[in-house]
């Protein structure tokens, strides 16, 4: 981000990222050590997941286009938040299963679509 904001994003090459970010020395060979490509792919996936879920309404979007290591920062015009999956499900006839804890000596009652029973 710092290099892109400073106007040096075009200088972000795999070798430089390997040395500066991952602490590789001058013997680093990106052809045999895929660390930069692997981590860039993971970052792209995480950014995509973030902006498709909790970051839907963000005014600024950061992208890391394939084939490079310089992030692209975009301002989104009037982002309209999409309806969350949970909100869509609540509007239908659904049930929600929340986390629960079982402690020793507790009687457990199970309920199924066919009826109820005791354990």
C-alpha positions in Angstrom: 0.0 0.0 0.0 2.7 2.4 1.0 4.5 2.0 -2.4 1.3 2.5 -4.3 0.2 5.6 -2.3 3.8 7.0 -2.8 3.4 6.5 -6.6 5.9 3.7 -6.8 3.4 0.8 -7.3 4.8 0.1 -10.7 8.1 -0.9 -9.0 6.5 -3.7 -7.0 7.9 -6.8 -8.6 7.9 -10.4 -7.2 11.6 -10.3 -6.3 11.3 -7.0 -4.4 8.2 -8.2 -2.5 10.0 -11.4 -1.6 12.9 -9.4 -0.1 11.0 -6.6 1.5 7.9 -8.4 2.8 9.1 -12.0 3.3 12.7 -11.2 4.4 14.3 -13.1 1.5 17.9 -12.3 0.7 19.5 -11.5 -2.6 19.7 -15.2 -3.6 15.9 -15.3 -3.6 14.7 -16.9 -6.9 10.9 -16.4 -7.5 11.0 -19.1 -10.2 11.8 -21.8 -7.5 10.2 -20.2 -4.4 6.5 -19.4 -5.0 5.9 -17.6 -1.6 5.0 -14.3 -3.2 2.6 -15.7 -5.7 1.0 -18.0 -3.2 0.5 -15.2 -0.6 -0.8 -12.8 -3.3 -3.4 -15.4 -4.4 -4.5 -15.9 -0.8 -4.7 -12.1 -0.3 -6.8 -11.8 -3.5 -9.2 -14.5 -2.2 -9.5 -12.8 1.2 -10.2 -9.4 -0.3 -12.9 -10.9 -2.6 -14.5 -12.6 0.3 -14.4 -9.5 2.5 -15.9 -7.3 -0.2 -18.6 -9.8 -0.9 -19.6 -10.1 2.7 -18.9 -7.6 5.5 -17.3 -5.0 3.2 -20.2 -4.7 0.8 -21.0 -1.1 1.9 -17.4 0.1 2.0 -16.8 3.3 0.1 -13.2 2.3 -0.8 -12.3 -1.0 -2.4 -8.8 -2.4 -2.5 -8.0 -4.8 -5.3 -4.9 -6.7 -6.2 -5.2 -7.5 -9.9 -3.8 -10.8 -11.2 -0.4 -10.5 -12.8 0.9 -7.8 -10.5 1.6 -6.9 -6.9 0.5 -3.2 -6.8 -2.9 -2.7 -5.1 -5.5 -0.7 -6.9 -7.6 1.6 -4.7 -11.1 2.5 -6.0 -13.8 4.7 -4.5 -17.2 3.1 -4.9 -20.1 5.5 -5.8 -23.1 5.2 -3.5 -22.5 1.7 -2.4 -25.9 0.0 -1.8 -25.6 -2.7 0.8 -27.0 -6.0 -0.3 -29.3 -7.9 1.9 -27.4 -10.4 4.0 -28.2 -14.0 3.7 -29.3 -14.2 7.3 -31.8 -11.4 6.7 -33.2 -13.1 3.6 -33.6 -16.4 5.5 -35.4 -14.8 8.4 -38.1 -13.4 6.1 -39.0 -17.0 5.2 -40.2 -19.9 7.4 -36.9 -21.0 8.7 -35.2 -21.9 12.0 -31.8 -20.9 13.3 -29.6 -23.2 15.2 -27.5 -21.3 17.6 -24.4 -22.6 19.4 -25.1 -24.4 22.7 -23.2 -26.0 25.5 -23.9 -29.2 27.4 -22.9 -29.4 31.0 -22.5 -32.6 33.0 -25.7 -33.9 34.5 -27.9 -31.9 32.2 -30.9 -33.7 30.7 -31.1 -33.2 26.9 -34.4 -33.0 25.1 -34.3 -33.5 21.3 -36.8 -32.2 18.9 -37.2 -33.3 15.4 -39.6 -32.5 12.5 -41.5 -35.7 13.4 -42.0 -35.0 17.0 -40.0 -34.8 20.2 -38.4 -37.3 22.5 -36.2 -37.5 25.5 -32.7 -38.8 26.0 
